[in-house]
Amino acid sequence: MTTAHDLKDVAEAGFRLIETGDESEAARIVSSDFVNHEAEDDPEDAERQERGPAGYLATATWLRDAFSDLRFELHEVAVDGDTVIAASIMSGRHTGVFQGIPPTGRHFAQKQVHIFHTRDGRITSHRAVRDDLGLLFQLGWKPNAR
């Protein structure tokens, strides 16, 4: 039986997986039918649309390509049945193109809340609520800039 503690560990491992891109860890904690609902923000990125560990790893690569020193600091993790909710701060340095913004070298810290659904101790789906506008401002984006 998977305990709440086990599911918290799986969520934490999911964040470490984004930081590292460890394929063996992805195979261990990500279900073969995993769906990342957050990949819907970029429907042209076919790799991020993939199911299973490959889709999870594609998102991890996308983030690590844009941000060096990528880290997730967990603040709260709650478990309800097979659902894990984790409040975190993603931080790093903008060293690659992100959402069309060329690298700025700026450091950032973005507040996020992640919702992981699990089955048999593996992540089956992911959703998130993030301060994307705050992140864009930290990277130097300005509305209507020419």
SEVEX-550408 format. One record per residue (C-alpha): chain; residue in one letter; x, z, y; residue number from 1. Coordinates in Angstrom, 3 decimals. Layout:
BEGIN
@chain = A | res = A | px = X | pz = Z | py = Y | n = NUM
...
! end
This chain:
BEGIN
@chain = A | res = M | px = 0.000 | pz = 0.000 | py = 0.000 | n = 1
@chain = A | res = T | px = 1.241 | pz = -0.897 | py = 3.479 | n = 2
@chain = A | res = T | px = 1.237 | pz = 2.096 | py = 5.815 | n = 3
@chain = A | res = A | px = 0.873 | pz = 2.193 | py = 9.600 | n = 4
@chain = A | res = H | px = 4.575 | pz = 3.058 | py = 9.788 | n = 5
@chain = A | res = D | px = 5.406 | pz = -0.014 | py = 7.663 | n = 6
@chain = A | res = L | px = 3.355 | pz = -2.234 | py = 9.994 | n = 7
@chain = A | res = K | px = 5.083 | pz = -0.823 | py = 13.076 | n = 8
@chain = A | res = D | px = 8.398 | pz = -1.675 | py = 11.404 | n = 9
@chain = A | res = V | px = 7.177 | pz = -5.226 | py = 10.715 | n = 10
@chain = A | res = A | px = 6.196 | pz = -5.688 | py = 14.374 | n = 11
@chain = A | res = E | px = 9.574 | pz = -4.384 | py = 15.534 | n = 12
@chain = A | res = A | px = 11.289 | pz = -6.719 | py = 13.056 | n = 13
@chain = A | res = G | px = 9.226 | pz = -9.564 | py = 14.543 | n = 14
@chain = A | res = F | px = 10.736 | pz = -8.899 | py = 17.959 | n = 15
@chain = A | res = R | px = 14.264 | pz = -8.677 | py = 16.517 | n = 16
@chain = A | res = L | px = 13.573 | pz = -11.993 | py = 14.764 | n = 17
@chain = A | res = I | px = 12.882 | pz = -13.654 | py = 18.130 | n = 18
@chain = A | res = E | px = 16.175 | pz = -12.255 | py = 19.421 | n = 19
@chain = A | res = T | px = 18.217 | pz = -13.442 | py = 16.416 | n = 20
@chain = A | res = G | px = 16.447 | pz = -16.358 | py = 14.716 | n = 21
@chain = A | res = D | px = 17.341 | pz = -14.905 | py = 11.291 | n = 22
@chain = A | res = E | px = 15.754 | pz = -17.259 | py = 8.740 | n = 23
@chain = A | res = S | px = 15.941 | pz = -14.802 | py = 5.835 | n = 24
@chain = A | res = E | px = 14.175 | pz = -12.157 | py = 7.919 | n = 25
@chain = A | res = A | px = 11.522 | pz = -14.715 | py = 8.884 | n = 26
@chain = A | res = A | px = 10.874 | pz = -15.453 | py = 5.204 | n = 27
@chain = A | res = R | px = 10.542 | pz = -11.715 | py = 4.548 | n = 28
@chain = A | res = I | px = 8.121 | pz = -10.735 | py = 7.345 | n = 29
@chain = A | res = V | px = 6.205 | pz = -13.915 | py = 8.303 | n = 30
@chain = A | res = S | px = 3.385 | pz = -15.155 | py = 6.086 | n = 31
@chain = A | res = S | px = 3.441 | pz = -18.776 | py = 4.925 | n = 32
@chain = A | res = D | px = 0.104 | pz = -19.313 | py = 6.709 | n = 33
@chain = A | res = F | px = 1.222 | pz = -17.675 | py = 9.991 | n = 34
@chain = A | res = V | px = -0.345 | pz = -19.084 | py = 13.173 | n = 35
@chain = A | res = N | px = 1.085 | pz = -18.481 | py = 16.639 | n = 36
@chain = A | res = H | px = -1.891 | pz = -18.809 | py = 18.974 | n = 37
@chain = A | res = E | px = 0.484 | pz = -18.624 | py = 21.942 | n = 38
@chain = A | res = A | px = 2.010 | pz = -21.987 | py = 20.969 | n = 39
@chain = A | res = E | px = -1.247 | pz = -23.577 | py = 22.144 | n = 40
@chain = A | res = D | px = 0.193 | pz = -23.419 | py = 25.698 | n = 41
@chain = A | res = D | px = 2.465 | pz = -26.349 | py = 24.801 | n = 42
@chain = A | res = P | px = 0.556 | pz = -28.682 | py = 22.468 | n = 43
@chain = A | res = E | px = 3.286 | pz = -31.338 | py = 22.629 | n = 44
@chain = A | res = D | px = 5.850 | pz = -29.018 | py = 21.009 | n = 45
@chain = A | res = A | px = 5.097 | pz = -29.862 | py = 17.376 | n = 46
@chain = A | res = E | px = 7.640 | pz = -27.411 | py = 15.976 | n = 47
@chain = A | res = R | px = 5.990 | pz = -24.423 | py = 17.696 | n = 48
@chain = A | res = Q | px = 2.648 | pz = -25.604 | py = 16.280 | n = 49
@chain = A | res = E | px = 3.909 | pz = -25.338 | py = 12.688 | n = 50
@chain = A | res = R | px = 2.499 | pz = -22.681 | py = 10.410 | n = 51
@chain = A | res = G | px = 4.558 | pz = -20.102 | py = 8.607 | n = 52
@chain = A | res = P | px = 8.106 | pz = -18.911 | py = 9.285 | n = 53
@chain = A | res = A | px = 9.114 | pz = -22.325 | py = 10.700 | n = 54
@chain = A | res = G | px = 6.614 | pz = -21.988 | py = 13.566 | n = 55
@chain = A | res = Y | px = 7.726 | pz = -18.423 | py = 14.313 | n = 56
@chain = A | res = L | px = 11.378 | pz = -19.507 | py = 14.309 | n = 57
@chain = A | res = A | px = 10.606 | pz = -22.497 | py = 16.558 | n = 58
@chain = A | res = T | px = 9.183 | pz = -20.164 | py = 19.191 | n = 59
@chain = A | res = A | px = 12.220 | pz = -17.909 | py = 18.813 | n = 60
@chain = A | res = T | px = 14.547 | pz = -20.874 | py = 19.339 | n = 61
@chain = A | res = W | px = 12.524 | pz = -22.094 | py = 22.342 | n = 62
@chain = A | res = L | px = 12.890 | pz = -18.688 | py = 24.015 | n = 63
@chain = A | res = R | px = 16.574 | pz = -18.233 | py = 23.133 | n = 64
@chain = A | res = D | px = 17.345 | pz = -21.757 | py = 24.430 | n = 65
@chain = A | res = A | px = 15.871 | pz = -20.787 | py = 27.821 | n = 66
@chain = A | res = F | px = 17.065 | pz = -17.188 | py = 28.015 | n = 67
@chain = A | res = S | px = 20.385 | pz = -15.664 | py = 27.050 | n = 68
@chain = A | res = D | px = 20.708 | pz = -11.946 | py = 26.347 | n = 69
@chain = A | res = L | px = 17.052 | pz = -12.033 | py = 25.236 | n = 70
@chain = A | res = R | px = 15.748 | pz = -8.557 | py = 24.364 | n = 71
@chain = A | res = F | px = 12.428 | pz = -6.899 | py = 23.694 | n = 72
@chain = A | res = E | px = 12.047 | pz = -3.256 | py = 24.614 | n = 73
@chain = A | res = L | px = 9.089 | pz = -1.699 | py = 22.817 | n = 74
@chain = A | res = H | px = 7.162 | pz = 0.928 | py = 24.747 | n = 75
@chain = A | res = E | px = 4.118 | pz = 1.572 | py = 22.599 | n = 76
@chain = A | res = V | px = 3.026 | pz = 0.372 | py = 19.189 | n = 77
@chain = A | res = A | px = -0.427 | pz = 1.065 | py = 17.777 | n = 78
@chain = A | res = V | px = -1.882 | pz = 0.164 | py = 14.396 | n = 79
@chain = A | res = D | px = -5.552 | pz = -0.328 | py = 13.569 | n = 80
@chain = A | res = G | px = -6.057 | pz = -1.424 | py = 9.992 | n = 81
@chain = A | res = D | px = -3.935 | pz = -4.558 | py = 9.575 | n = 82
@chain = A | res = T | px = -3.610 | pz = -5.166 | py = 13.323 | n = 83
@chain = A | res = V | px = -0.551 | pz = -4.103 | py = 15.303 | n = 84
@chain = A | res = I | px = -0.587 | pz = -3.975 | py = 19.105 | n = 85
@chain = A | res = A | px = 2.761 | pz = -3.649 | py = 20.838 | n = 86
@chain = A | res = A | px = 3.455 | pz = -3.179 | py = 24.548 | n = 87
@chain = A | res = S | px = 6.897 | pz = -4.475 | py = 25.422 | n = 88
@chain = A | res = I | px = 9.172 | pz = -5.786 | py = 28.104 | n = 89
@chain = A | res = M | px = 11.002 | pz = -9.039 | py = 27.424 | n = 90
@chain = A | res = S | px = 14.210 | pz = -9.349 | py = 29.425 | n = 91
@chain = A | res = G | px = 17.183 | pz = -11.634 | py = 29.638 | n = 92
@chain = A | res = R | px = 18.917 | pz = -14.166 | py = 31.840 | n = 93
@chain = A | res = H | px = 17.552 | pz = -17.628 | py = 32.637 | n = 94
@chain = A | res = T | px = 20.294 | pz = -19.971 | py = 31.364 | n = 95
@chain = A | res = G | px = 18.257 | pz = -22.906 | py = 30.023 | n = 96
@chain = A | res = V | px = 15.292 | pz = -24.992 | py = 31.132 | n = 97
@chain = A | res = F | px = 12.023 | pz = -23.050 | py = 30.941 | n = 98
@chain = A | res = Q | px = 8.641 | pz = -24.617 | py = 31.721 | n = 99
@chain = A | res = G | px = 10.434 | pz = -27.332 | py = 33.681 | n = 100
@chain = A | res = I | px = 12.459 | pz = -24.838 | py = 35.740 | n = 101
@chain = A | res = P | px = 16.197 | pz = -25.585 | py = 35.560 | n = 102
@chain = A | res = P | px = 18.489 | pz = -22.639 | py = 34.748 | n = 103
@chain = A | res = T | px = 18.873 | pz = -20.218 | py = 37.650 | n = 104
@chain = A | res = G | px = 21.076 | pz = -17.553 | py = 36.057 | n = 105
@chain = A | res = R | px = 18.570 | pz = -14.954 | py = 37.236 | n = 106
@chain = A | res = H | px = 17.832 | pz = -11.843 | py = 35.232 | n = 107
@chain = A | res = F | px = 14.188 | pz = -11.067 | py = 34.520 | n = 108
@chain = A | res = A | px = 11.949 | pz = -8.461 | py = 32.901 | n = 109
@chain = A | res = Q | px = 8.438 | pz = -9.477 | py = 31.858 | n = 110
@chain = A | res = K | px = 5.680 | pz = -7.096 | py = 30.751 | n = 111
@chain = A | res = Q | px = 3.854 | pz = -8.206 | py = 27.605 | n = 112
@chain = A | res = V | px = 1.320 | pz = -6.996 | py = 25.067 | n = 113
@chain = A | res = H | px = 1.464 | pz = -8.577 | py = 21.603 | n = 114
@chain = A | res = I | px = -1.209 | pz = -8.539 | py = 18.932 | n = 115
@chain = A | res = F | px = -0.034 | pz = -9.155 | py = 15.385 | n = 116
@chain = A | res = H | px = -2.452 | pz = -9.582 | py = 12.505 | n = 117
@chain = A | res = T | px = -0.941 | pz = -8.820 | py = 9.119 | n = 118
@chain = A | res = R | px = -1.713 | pz = -9.096 | py = 5.438 | n = 119
@chain = A | res = D | px = 0.296 | pz = -7.449 | py = 2.676 | n = 120
@chain = A | res = G | px = 2.871 | pz = -6.280 | py = 5.232 | n = 121
@chain = A | res = R | px = 3.563 | pz = -9.754 | py = 6.653 | n = 122
@chain = A | res = I | px = 2.612 | pz = -11.249 | py = 10.019 | n = 123
@chain = A | res = T | px = -0.229 | pz = -13.776 | py = 9.697 | n = 124
@chain = A | res = S | px = -0.999 | pz = -14.447 | py = 13.360 | n = 125
@chain = A | res = H | px = 0.131 | pz = -13.613 | py = 16.866 | n = 126
@chain = A | res = R | px = -1.473 | pz = -13.475 | py = 20.308 | n = 127
@chain = A | res = A | px = -0.084 | pz = -12.109 | py = 23.547 | n = 128
@chain = A | res = V | px = -0.999 | pz = -11.140 | py = 27.072 | n = 129
@chain = A | res = R | px = 1.964 | pz = -11.652 | py = 29.379 | n = 130
@chain = A | res = D | px = 2.728 | pz = -11.564 | py = 33.074 | n = 131
@chain = A | res = D | px = 3.680 | pz = -15.249 | py = 33.151 | n = 132
@chain = A | res = L | px = 3.212 | pz = -15.603 | py = 36.914 | n = 133
@chain = A | res = G | px = 5.503 | pz = -12.620 | py = 37.494 | n = 134
@chain = A | res = L | px = 8.115 | pz = -14.216 | py = 35.228 | n = 135
@chain = A | res = L | px = 7.944 | pz = -17.520 | py = 37.100 | n = 136
@chain = A | res = F | px = 8.410 | pz = -15.713 | py = 40.430 | n = 137
@chain = A | res = Q | px = 11.419 | pz = -13.846 | py = 39.018 | n = 138
@chain = A | res = L | px = 12.922 | pz = -17.206 | py = 38.034 | n = 139
@chain = A | res = G | px = 12.500 | pz = -18.447 | py = 41.613 | n = 140
@chain = A | res = W | px = 9.431 | pz = -20.632 | py = 41.189 | n = 141
@chain = A | res = K | px = 7.427 | pz = -21.075 | py = 44.368 | n = 142
@chain = A | res = P | px = 3.917 | pz = -22.548 | py = 44.456 | n = 143
@chain = A | res = N | px = 3.707 | pz = -25.930 | py = 46.157 | n = 144
@chain = A | res = A | px = 7.491 | pz = -26.064 | py = 46.547 | n = 145
@chain = A | res = R | px = 8.863 | pz = -29.543 | py = 47.073 | n = 146
! end
